[in-house]
Amino acid sequence: MTIDLGRPAILSMEMQRGVVGDRSRIRPLIEAVDAVGLVPNLAGMMRRARAAGISVIHCNAEFRADLKGSSANCPLLAAMTRKPDHILEGSEGAEVDQRLEPSPEDIVLRRFHGVSPFTGSTLDMTLRNLGVDTVIATGVSVNMGVLGLCIEAANLGYRVLLPRDAVAGFPADYAAAVIDNSLALVATITDSAAVSAAIEAMTPARELAHG
């Protein structure tokens, strides 16, 4: 299937060392990430995107040590704010997972509140200033953050592409059900190979335009 990428950006949801990487304590999520090959699939897409001049944006969650700007207004955030040390501002856990080969040209947007990336950050304004009309949603988790990302993006007028082997959640059957029964209604479901091929097809045209 040929994919129309439009004017895309890759959004990486909470692919941080303290969430899915070497500083994480969330074993079921790590296992879900490994099961779908999320990290190598996403790293490959990001590598091709950078070569094609497509923006890579890391949507990270962090907490200040004093928790200023954060709230425990729902069960998930209440649990996270009780033990926030895995993604404290300035800590190794808050960093982008190094397996994604983060580059200085990438954009890192940090939020201190909420469970999805558009609320509590400048993501929408950043995308509009970049001229983006299509977001490629990746990362974790399908249960909450990726679901919120896709719904908010659609509400704000963006087209959404979701490579199902570049997102993860747990339990696996629940994550698959969310993709098939909810996310498929707001996003075009695809895979990392198809997105990578579409990015590579764009690269010569971009090189000519800037040559």
N, C-alpha and C positions, 0 to 999 in steps of 0.2 A: 504494500500500500504506500503510495506516495504521500508525503506529508507536506502541507503548506505551512512553513514556519512563520510566515509574515515577518514582523520585526521583533525577534525573540530576545529573551533573556532567560538564563537558567537560574532558578531560585532553589537554593539548598536549605532545607529546613532542619535546623538544629543538628547538623552533622559535626558535632563537637567532641573533643576528646573525653569530656566528662559525661557525655550522653551515649555515644556509640563507640568510643575509642578506648585507648589504653588507660584512661582514668575513670571509666564508667563502672558503676556498681549494678547496672540494670541488665542482669544476665539474660532474661528472656528477650529483651530488645536486641542485644548483641547477637543472640542466636538467630533471631528473625532476619537481621541485616545480613548475616553470613549466609543464611539459607537461600536468599534470592540473589546473592552476588552483588549487593547494592554498591559497595565501595568501589570495586573495579569497574562496574558498569558506569557509575557516576563519574569516576575519575577520567574514564575514556571520553565521555561526552564533554566534560569540562575542558579537557586537553584540546579537543577538536574545536570547541567553541572559542577558546582564546585565539587559536590560529586563524579563525574566521572573523575575528573582531566582534564576537558576540559577548555581551556582558555576563559575567558570573557573579551572582550576589548571594552571600552567605547570610541567612536570616538566623541570627543567634539569640538564644535566651541567656540572660545573665542576672545575677543578683549582686547588689552592693553588700558589703559586710554588715552594714547597719540596716539593710533591707529598705532604705528610703526609696520611695517610688514604686515599691512592690506591695501587693495586697494578697491576703489570704481569703478572698471572697468566694472561693469555690473549693470543693474537696481536694482537687488536684493541686491547686496552688497552696492550700493549707498544708498539705503533706510536703511539698517542695520547700516551702519557707521554714519548715521545722529543721530541715537538714539541707541548707543551700550550698554547702561547701564544694560540691562537685562542679558547680558552674559559677563560682564567685568571680566578680569583675577582676581582671588582671591575673587570674590563676591559669595554670596549665590546662585545667579542665574546661575552661571557657574557650580555649583556642579551637580553631577549625582543625578537624582531624587531618593530620599531616599526610595520610594516605591519599587524600584528594589533591595533593601537590598544590596547595594554595599559592597564588601568585600575587605580587604587589599590585597588579592591575585589577585584581578582584575587588569587589566592594563588600565590606563587612558591616552589616546593620545590626546593632545590638538593641534589644528591648529589655526592660526591667519589669514588665507587667504583661499579663495576658497569656493566652495559649495559642495564638496565631499571629502571623508576622505583620499584617497590615496595621493592626491596632497597636499603638505604643511605639511606632517607629516612623521613619520618613520614607518607607518603602514605596508607597503610591507616588509621591512627588518625585522620587528618584527615578522610577520607571518612566514617568511621563517626561521628565527632563531628558532621559535617554532616547525618547522616541519609541519606546517599546509598546507593542500592541498584543503580544503573545507571550505568556509565561509558561515555561517548562517546569512543572512542579516536581520536586524531588525531595528525598530525605525521610525524616521520621516525625511523628509516627502517623500512620494511616488512621489510627484510632481517633486522633484529636487534631494535632497540628497541621498535618497535610490536608485533612478534611476541611479545616477552617481556612487554610490558605486558598484552596480551590474555590470554595464558596465565596469568600471575600473578593477574590480576583474576578470571578464572574459578576458579582454584584457591582464592581467598579468598572465593568465594561471591557475587561481583558478576555481574550481567548486563552483557554487553558489546555495544555497538552500534559498528559500524565503517563510517563513510561513506567509500566507496572513493575519492572524489574529494577527500578531506581527509587522505589519507596518500600517501606516495611512497617509492619505493626504486629501485634500479637494479641491473642492467638492467631495463627496463620489463617485458619479458616474464617475467622471473623474479619481479618484484614481483607481477604479476598472478597467476602460478601459486601463489605463497604465499597470496595472498588466497583464491583459489578452492579450493585443495587443503588448506590448513592452517587459516587464520584462520576460514574458513566453518564449521569444526567447533567453534569456541569462541565465535564472535561472530555476531550478526545483521548481515549485510552489507546496507548501504543506501547512500544518497547524501546530500549536504549539503542538497539541496532538500527531501527528505523529512524530514530532521531539523529543518530550519528551520521547515517547516510545522507539525510537531508541537510545536515550542517556541512558535510563535505561537498555536497552539490552546490552550496552557496559560496564556497570559498573562492573559486575562480572569478565569479562575478564581482565579489567584493574587492579582490586584488586588482581587477581591471578598473574598478571605479576609483580606486585610490592610487593607481599606478601613474 
